[in-house]
Amino acid sequence: MPKIMLLEDDRDMYSLLSTLLELEGYEVIQAGEMEGIQTVEDMIRLVRQESPTLVLMDVYMDQIDGFELLHALRQEPELSQMHILMSSGIDFSERAKREGADGFLLKPYMPEELIQRVRAVLAEGSSIT
């Protein structure tokens, strides 16, 4: 069963995404509130420790810039091939593609779109649209 780490600082959004992904049979790693996570280095340690199949992350988080984290993950040899799907209310799809994300979701999105994109990223490794 693929493990998905949610990096989302909006508690309501985190709860909805977590429930949706669990209903689809994915194991969701509890990183939603990110307590104690203050830096990109803290997040890298958490990702390394949990070893998710896919990271679904918001571009804008309270303590961490999603693009900075994306860049850092891609620089880590043992994490560089991890699937990363980014999300934001601003269309960063081109930047996400350019900087190495496997996909991008523009908020708000429908649950079916999320599940479809997660499946595509896990199956093909890349599905930027």
C-alpha positions, 0 to 999 in steps of 0.5 A: 500500500503506498504511503502518502505524506500530507504537508498541509497546514490548513487543519480542515483541508488536511482532515478532508484530504487524509480521510479521502486518501484513506478511503481510497486505500492509501496509508496517510502519514500524520504530518498534517499539523507539522508540530515541531517542524520549523525548517526545511531541514526538520522536514527532510529529517521527517520525510527520510524517517517516514519514507513515503511513496508520495508527498502531497504538499501545499506550496505555502505553509506556515513555516516552510516554503514548498518550493524550497522543500521541493528543491531540498528533496531533489538534492537528497540522493536517497529522496530525489526519486520520491514522488512529489505532488504540489498544490496551491490556490495560485497556478504554479504548474509551470514552475512546479514542473520546471523545479521537479515536481511530479504533478500540480493541483490547482485549488480548489479541486474535486476529490476525483481530480486528486485521486486521479492525479495521485494514481497517475503520479504513482503509476507513471511518475510524472503527470504535470498538467 
